[in-house]
Amino acid sequence: MYLNKNTAQTKVKGVNVIYHFENNALAGLSEEASKLLAKIASDPFFKPNLKNKDIRELLQFLMENNFLSIKPFTYKKNEIASAYVHLTNQCNLHCKGCYSFDDKRNTRATAFTFRLFRVPYTWYLLFSIHNETLFQK
């Protein structure tokens, strides 16, 4: 049995949970279930006790929601298609459908901008795309 790498286990307010990043599925886990998933993650040939009804139901849910599989998962290479960098929070445009339009937009401090100017390599990363600079020569 294989655990999908696009998942993460953590605690939320003291409760163990597992989260799937692709389908946004979330499941609460008992301590026993959390340990079981750790065993599955470390050994894909581990055989859980399927006589236990709770374990069977958990494994069924996790398989139905793509957390677990009896075959190894195949993963696509994720590529960043684009990125937006807001150097300040001072936008006076009111574009229809703006994803960052909120009441606090023009009231926040812009100290981030000054820290960004101090790091030349950050600028290189921000303004280089596939070895082509965005600056004109």
C-alpha positions as CSV (number, residue, x, y, z in Angstrom):
1,M,0.0,0.0,0.0
2,Y,1.4,3.4,-0.9
3,L,0.8,6.8,0.7
4,N,0.4,9.7,-1.7
5,K,3.2,12.3,-1.5
6,N,0.7,15.1,-2.1
7,T,-0.6,14.7,1.5
8,A,0.6,15.9,4.9
9,Q,-0.2,14.9,8.4
10,T,-0.3,17.5,11.2
11,K,-2.2,18.4,14.3
12,V,-5.0,21.0,14.4
13,K,-5.9,22.1,17.9
14,G,-4.5,18.8,19.2
15,V,-6.3,16.5,16.7
16,N,-4.2,14.5,14.2
17,V,-5.3,15.2,10.6
18,I,-4.2,14.2,7.1
19,Y,-4.7,16.6,4.3
20,H,-4.6,16.1,0.5
21,F,-3.2,19.0,-1.4
22,E,-4.8,18.2,-4.7
23,N,-8.4,17.4,-3.8
24,N,-8.5,19.3,-0.5
25,A,-9.8,16.2,1.4
26,L,-9.2,16.2,5.1
27,A,-9.5,13.4,7.6
28,G,-9.2,13.4,11.4
29,L,-7.0,10.6,12.7
30,S,-6.7,8.8,16.0
31,E,-3.2,8.2,17.4
32,E,-3.5,4.6,16.2
33,A,-4.5,5.7,12.7
34,S,-1.6,8.2,12.6
35,K,0.9,5.5,13.6
36,L,-0.6,3.1,11.0
37,L,-0.1,5.7,8.2
38,A,3.5,6.2,9.4
39,K,4.1,2.5,9.0
40,I,2.5,2.5,5.5
41,A,4.6,5.5,4.5
42,S,7.8,3.8,5.6
43,D,7.0,0.3,4.3
44,P,4.7,-0.1,1.3
45,F,4.6,-3.8,1.9
46,F,3.2,-3.4,5.4
47,K,-0.1,-5.4,5.8
48,P,-2.6,-3.6,8.1
49,N,-5.0,-5.6,10.3
50,L,-8.1,-5.7,8.1
51,K,-10.1,-7.6,10.7
52,N,-10.4,-4.3,12.6
53,K,-13.6,-2.5,11.3
54,D,-12.3,1.0,12.1
55,I,-9.1,0.3,10.2
56,R,-11.0,-1.1,7.2
57,E,-13.2,2.0,7.1
58,L,-10.3,4.4,7.4
59,L,-8.3,2.6,4.7
60,Q,-11.4,2.6,2.4
61,F,-11.9,6.3,2.9
62,L,-8.2,7.1,2.3
63,M,-8.2,5.0,-0.9
64,E,-11.5,6.5,-2.2
65,N,-10.0,10.0,-1.6
66,N,-6.6,9.2,-3.2
67,F,-4.6,9.3,0.0
68,L,-3.6,5.6,-0.4
69,S,-3.3,3.2,-3.3
70,I,-2.3,-0.4,-3.8
71,K,-0.2,0.7,-6.8
72,P,2.6,3.4,-6.6
73,F,1.4,6.9,-7.4
74,T,2.6,8.7,-10.5
75,Y,3.3,12.4,-10.1
76,K,3.3,15.2,-12.6
77,K,6.1,17.7,-12.5
78,N,4.6,20.9,-11.1
79,E,5.7,24.0,-12.9
80,I,5.0,27.6,-12.0
81,A,3.3,29.2,-14.9
82,S,3.3,32.7,-13.5
83,A,3.9,34.7,-10.3
84,Y,2.7,38.0,-9.0
85,V,4.8,40.2,-6.7
86,H,3.2,43.1,-5.0
87,L,6.0,45.4,-4.1
88,T,3.7,47.7,-2.2
89,N,0.1,47.6,-0.9
90,Q,-0.6,50.9,-2.6
91,C,-2.8,50.2,-5.6
92,N,-5.2,52.9,-6.6
93,L,-6.8,50.9,-9.4
94,H,-10.2,49.3,-8.8
95,C,-10.2,46.6,-11.5
96,K,-13.3,44.6,-11.8
97,G,-12.7,41.1,-10.5
98,C,-9.4,42.0,-8.7
99,Y,-8.4,39.0,-6.5
100,S,-6.5,41.2,-4.1
101,F,-9.2,43.9,-3.7
102,D,-9.9,44.4,0.0
103,D,-10.4,47.2,2.4
104,K,-6.9,46.9,4.0
105,R,-5.1,47.0,0.7
106,N,-4.1,50.7,0.8
107,T,-3.6,50.9,4.6
108,R,-0.8,48.4,5.2
109,A,2.8,49.4,5.7
110,T,5.2,48.8,2.8
111,A,8.4,47.9,4.7
112,F,8.7,44.7,2.7
113,T,9.6,46.8,-0.3
114,F,12.7,48.3,1.4
115,R,13.9,44.9,2.5
116,L,13.5,43.6,-1.0
117,F,15.7,46.4,-2.4
118,R,18.6,45.2,-0.2
119,V,18.7,41.8,-1.8
120,P,20.1,41.9,-5.3
121,Y,19.7,38.2,-5.9
122,T,16.0,38.5,-5.1
123,W,15.7,41.0,-7.9
124,Y,17.6,38.7,-10.3
125,L,15.1,35.9,-9.5
126,L,12.1,38.2,-9.8
127,F,13.1,39.7,-13.1
128,S,14.6,36.7,-14.9
129,I,12.5,34.3,-16.8
130,H,14.1,31.6,-18.9
131,N,17.4,33.5,-19.1
132,E,15.6,36.5,-20.6
133,T,15.7,39.7,-18.5
134,L,12.6,41.9,-18.2
135,F,14.8,45.0,-18.2
136,Q,15.6,46.8,-21.5
137,K,19.3,47.3,-22.3
